[in-house]
């Protein structure tokens, strides 16, 4: 695929990480270039969500080795908010409710923090309001949701659509989507997928963590990677996801266990 740059947006080498005393990531190697979508699949407990959360800087995990370069800069020692201002975005598997914080206020604070980080002025209230209205229409979300507290009283589908709205507003360089398809019905899945596809460009990239091939019917990845026991054990094109849907993961597990 032709990309906007011949330099990787993200380079992961030998990444290992623990949660408490449990080693979860056991040596991840991955390169992501601008314009690409990488799907991360694998059985429960393989480390898929851990990888996304470690990249975003979630403090529940301890990185024990390896490097992660984002646009050539080592980000492992940076705070999560700094990574976010640099252009990393994490859509949560289970989005949190923020009672008392209006969604539009939350979004404006995020946009302004990113702009200040990049040496730009904060948006005026009028400018932001115009931009937000356009993004709300673009991702097909109920305009009333941005007037309410973040995710408070939202259905599962509304929470996931709100995550896509955040992605649309913040325009990240690298979006980490942690099981965004979890709990969605067909209509919500289509709307969320349409939003992701709308935001794809030659300048950004997506890492999509999922259990199921069904979302890949809507979001076509450039690469599919199988994560098993903390390592990427197989990579391929979209056809690999179809093979996993048909066969499950046992054949992957058997091949890895036989090689050990």
N, C-alpha and C positions, 0 to 999 in steps of 0.2 A: 504493500500500500504506500502511496505517496504521502509523505507527512510534511508538516510545515517546517520541520527542522530535522537535520541529520544527527542532532544531539538528543540523547534521552532526556525526558522530563523527570523520570524517576529511575534510580539505579539502586537495587537492593543486592547486597552481597553478604552471604554467610550470616544472615540475621537469626539470632537465637533470643528467646525471651521466656520468662517464667511468670506464673501467677502464683504468688506465695512460694511454696516449695515445689510446685509442679512445673516441670519443663514442658512447654507447649510448642513453641517454634524451635526447630532443631537444625536450622540451616537453610534459610530461604534465599534463593537467587532469582531475581526478576528485573527485567528492563521494560520500561514503558515509554513509548515515544508519543509526541503530540499527534493528535488525530486518531489515537487507538482506543479501543475498548477491550479490556481483558476481563474475562469471566473466571472467577475462582470457584470451583466446585469441590465437593468431597463429602464423605460421611460425617455424621455428628461427632464432635470432639476432635476433629482433625486439625483445627487451628485457624479456620477461615475468618471468623469474626475477630479472633485475637490479632491476626495480621492487620486487619483494617484499623482496629483500635490502637495498636502499637504505632502504626504510621501516623495516626492523628495525635498521638501523644497522651493517651489516656493513662493516668498515673497508677491504675490498678495492676499494671504489668511492669516487670523489670527486664530491661534489655540487658542481656549478658554477653553479647558478642555481635560482630558484624557491623556493617555500615549501611546507612540510608542517605543517599544524595538526592536532593530535590533541586532541580536546575543547577546541579553542580555543588550545592551547599549541603554540608552535613547537618541534618536536622534533629538527630537523636537527643541532643542535649537542650533543644529549644522547648520552651513551654508551649502547650497546645494552642494558646491564643496567638502566639507568634507564627506558628505553622499555618493557622487559619488566615492570618493577615497576609501571609506569603502566597496564599492561593490553594491551600488544602481544605477540603470540605468533607465532612463525614455525615452521611444520612444514617441515623440509628435504626437498628432492628426494632427497638422498642422506644420510640420518641418520648421524651419526658414532658410532663406538664409543668408549666411555670405560672402558677396562680398569681394574679396581680400584675403580670407583665403583658401588656398588649402586644399582639403579634407585629403590628406595624412599628411600634417603638423598638422592639427587639431587632427587627430587620434594619431599621435606620441606624441603630447603634452599631450593628455589624458592618454596614456599608461605610459609615463614617470612620470606623476604626481601620478598615482596609485602606480607605482613601488617605487618611493621615499617615499610615505606614508607608504609602507610596509617594508621600510628599505633596499630596493634593489637598484642597480645601474640603471641609465637610459640605454635604449637599444642603441647600436651602430646603425648608419644609415644602415649599411649592414644587421645587424640582423633584424631590423625592416622591411626593404624592403622585405626580404625573408618571414617573417611572414605575411606581408600584402598581398603579391602575393598569398600565400596559402589560406588566408581567403577570398580573392576576388573570387578565384576559387570555394571555398567551398560553398559560398552563391550565386553563379551564378550572379554576378554583372558585368557590363561592366567595364573592367580595366581602360578605359579612364576617367570614372567618378571620380576616386580618384585623377586624375591630375587636375581637375577643381576646382573652388571655391565651397565651401560647399553648395550644393543644388541650386546653381545659374543656372537658366535655366533648371532645372531638371523637368521632368514630375512628376505628382503625384505618379505614380508607382515607378519611380526612386528614389524619395525622401524617400519612405517607404522602398525600398530595401537598401538604404544607411543607414537608421536607423538600419536595421538588420546587416549590415556590421559593424557598430559601436559596436553593441552588441557582435558580433563575436570577434572583436579585443579586446574589453575591458574585456570580460569574466566576467560579473557581477555575484554576488551571488544572487541578486534579480532583475529581469527585470520587469519593470512596462510598459506595452504596452497599451497606451491610444488610443483606436480605430484605431489600426494599419491597420485594414481592410477597413477603410473609403475611398471611392473613388477608390478602386482597381477593375480592371477587373478580370476575372476568372484566366487568366494566371499569372498576378501579384500576386493575392491572393495565388495561389499555390506556387509560388516561395518564397514569404514572409513566408508562413506557413512552407514550407520545411526548410527554414533557422532557424526558431524558434525551430522546432523539432530536427534539427541537433545539436542545442546548448543545448538542455535539458540534464540534467545529475542528478545523485543522490545527487550531492553537491549543485545544485542551484535550484531556484524556479522562477515561473512566475506568475504575476497577470495580467490578460488579460481583459481589459475593452472593451466591445463591445455591440452594439445594436442588432446584428444579429447572428442567430445560424449558418450561413453558414461557418464562419471561424472555428467553432467547428467541422465541418465535416473533417477538416484537422488537427486541434490541439485538441486532446482529453483532456478535463480537468478532474482533479480528483474531483473537486467540482464546482458547479455553485451557485452563490449567487445573489439574487434579491435585488437591492437597490431601495428604494422608500421613498421619502420625507426625505432623509438624514439618513435613517436607513436600515440595512440589515433585511429584513422582512421574507425571506425564503431562505433556502439553501438545496441543494440536489446534486445528481450526474448529469452526462451528460444528462440523460433523462429529467431533468427539463428544459433544453434549448429547447428540442424538444417540450415540452408542451407549452412553451412560444411562440415558433414559430407558433404553431397551434392555440392557444387561444388568443395570445396577452397578455396585462398586466391588462386588466380591471378586471379579476377575482381576481388578486392579490390586486388591489386597493380596490375592494369591500370588500374583506375579512379584510383588514387592517382598513378600515373606519368603518366597522361593529363592530370591536373589540374596537374601541376608545370610 
